[in-house]
């Protein structure tokens, strides 16, 4: 048992993570960032929850690129094969749930 105060979490580098749990091959991590990630496709589905801050999420489906701004409390679900990149607007803290070992 532990309590994590997500708004107090920072990392020494962009996208630094605090592992929270691994259950049946699924990991849950808290990330802190102030820089964009990279375009990528996860090995499995991914759930991305903005806990603090704002994040521009760009994604490609059927060859078309789209973008949306995720506010605190918003959730982005990337199905298998969804190419995407997250770019924080300032600092952000996000909870990511995905297959263990995923990019």
C-alpha positions as CSV (number, residue, x, y, z in Angstrom):
1,X,0.0,0.0,0.0
2,X,1.2,3.5,-0.8
3,X,-0.1,6.9,-1.6
4,X,1.4,8.9,-4.4
5,X,0.8,12.7,-4.6
6,X,1.2,13.1,-8.4
7,X,1.4,16.9,-8.3
8,X,4.5,16.6,-6.2
9,X,6.3,14.2,-8.6
10,X,9.1,15.5,-10.7
11,X,11.9,13.7,-12.6
12,X,15.5,14.5,-13.4
13,X,14.7,14.3,-17.1
14,X,11.7,14.7,-19.5
15,X,9.5,11.6,-19.5
16,X,11.1,10.3,-16.3
17,X,8.8,7.8,-14.7
18,X,7.8,6.5,-11.3
19,X,6.7,2.9,-11.6
20,X,3.5,2.4,-9.7
21,X,2.4,-1.2,-10.4
22,X,2.8,-4.2,-12.7
23,X,-0.1,-6.5,-12.9
24,X,-0.5,-9.4,-15.3
25,X,1.9,-7.9,-17.8
26,X,0.5,-4.4,-17.6
27,X,2.5,-1.5,-16.2
28,X,1.2,1.7,-14.7
29,X,3.7,4.6,-14.4
30,X,3.5,8.2,-13.5
31,X,5.5,10.4,-15.9
32,X,6.7,14.0,-15.5
33,X,7.7,16.0,-18.6
34,X,8.3,19.4,-20.0
35,X,9.4,18.2,-23.5
36,X,7.8,16.3,-26.3
37,X,8.2,12.6,-26.6
38,X,8.8,11.0,-30.0
39,X,6.5,9.6,-32.7
40,X,6.0,6.0,-31.8
41,X,3.7,3.0,-32.0
42,X,3.3,0.9,-28.8
43,X,3.5,-2.9,-28.8
44,X,0.0,-3.0,-27.4
45,X,-2.8,-0.6,-26.5
46,X,-2.0,2.4,-24.3
47,X,-4.1,4.5,-21.9
48,X,-2.7,8.0,-21.3
49,X,-4.3,10.1,-18.5
50,X,-3.3,13.8,-18.0
51,X,-3.2,14.2,-14.2
52,X,-1.7,17.7,-14.2
53,X,-1.1,20.2,-17.0
54,X,-2.0,20.2,-20.6
55,X,-0.7,17.9,-23.5
56,X,-1.0,18.3,-27.2
57,X,-1.5,14.8,-28.6
58,X,-0.9,14.3,-32.3
59,X,-1.8,11.0,-33.9
60,X,-2.0,9.4,-37.3
61,X,-4.9,7.2,-38.5
62,X,-5.4,6.0,-42.1
63,X,-2.5,8.3,-43.2
64,X,-4.1,11.4,-41.8
65,X,-2.6,13.4,-38.9
66,X,-4.8,14.8,-36.3
67,X,-4.2,16.8,-33.1
68,X,-6.0,17.5,-29.9
69,X,-5.2,19.2,-26.6
70,X,-5.7,17.1,-23.6
71,X,-6.6,19.0,-20.4
72,X,-6.2,17.8,-16.8
73,X,-8.5,14.8,-16.4
74,X,-8.6,13.9,-20.1
75,X,-7.8,10.4,-21.3
76,X,-6.3,9.3,-24.6
77,X,-6.6,5.7,-25.7
78,X,-4.1,4.5,-28.3
79,X,-5.3,1.3,-29.9
80,X,-2.7,-1.1,-31.3
81,X,-1.0,0.5,-34.3
82,X,-1.9,4.1,-33.5
83,X,1.1,6.2,-34.2
84,X,1.2,9.1,-31.8
85,X,3.4,11.7,-30.0
86,X,2.7,13.7,-26.8
87,X,3.9,17.3,-26.4
88,X,3.3,18.9,-23.1
89,X,2.3,22.6,-23.0
90,X,4.6,23.6,-20.1
91,X,5.0,20.9,-17.4
92,X,2.7,17.9,-17.3
93,X,2.2,14.8,-15.2
94,X,0.6,11.8,-16.9
95,X,-0.4,8.3,-15.9
96,X,0.4,5.7,-18.6
97,X,-1.0,2.2,-18.5
98,X,0.5,-0.2,-21.1
99,X,2.0,-3.6,-21.8
100,X,5.2,-4.2,-19.8
101,X,8.3,-3.4,-21.8
102,X,6.4,-1.2,-24.3
103,X,8.2,1.8,-25.8
